[in-house]
Amino acid sequence: MSWLEISRGEAPLVVAFPHTGTDIPADIEAQFVSPWLARKDADWYVDQLYGFAHELGATTIRTAISRSVIDVNRDPSGASLYPGQATTELCPTTSFDGEPLYPAGHVLTGAEIDRRRAVWFTPYHVAIEDELARLKARHGKVVLYDAHSIRSAVPRLFEGELPHFNIGTNRGATCAPALTEAVEATCGTGFSRVTNGRFVGGWTTRHYGRPEAGYHAVQMELACRGYLDEPADTNEATWPVPFSPARAAKLRERLHAILSACISFAEDRS
């Protein structure tokens, strides 16, 4: 499957990239009101940001399919992960800012949603399950690190400006406290952080995090300003900005330390 990218390592760490993809099949893209709008909310360049993960021995899993086709970090039943708060669906119909992705009157049928689940959602999660099981058998415990980013200000989703590092463990349910503490400690100075703030972890973190069984999951939602020069006004002419390794270097140092801390935690047999 050319859209599913798996790079296997032997360290007890799986890094998942559910939202960095921008591929949209032509028949689906033709249904959207705007190809740019359908790609606007991608986790821009996050897979490049963590490009060092292979050097650490981590396994990485990435879908190249845009989240506007199907969001592989949503509950496949369609249930909201954040009841009472604004969010987007399994197959999104609006952008984060509430802009319609489809023309008025367009209906996504249950059959079409089921088809997208079968083609993209299920294989992605089978890959995660297989890699976690492989590494758990080898090491005894394993960490799943779900890597994300979002614009620093999205008023429809949250008030004000998001901290640089947003750590999600479903309020402590998806990993041991020692892992949370290790990630918090390595965020370093010069960056703001919060644990289980607006983002407590999506479906992936909540589904796979079973610390009592040796499966520890954490979501990291990065505010884009930590590695990109975000424009004051997000439009087709200004977003996304180009990726600059030099601009991202300071944050990448912290991310390298964070993934190293995840591996150290999983290798600790005490």
Secondary structure, DSSP 8 states (H G I E B T S, - for coil): -TTEEEE--SSSEEEEESS---B--HHHHTTSS-HHHHHTTS-TTHHHHTGGGGGGT-EEEEE-B-TTT--TTS-TT---SSTTS----SS-SB-TT--BSS-TT----HHHHHHHIIIIIHHHHHHHHHHHHHHHHHHS-EEEEEEEEE-S--TTT-SS---SEEEESTTTTSS-HHHHHHHHHTT-SSS-EEESSS----HHHHHH-BGGGTEEEEEEEEEGGGTS---SS-STTTSS----HHHHHHHHHHHHHHHHHHHHHHH---
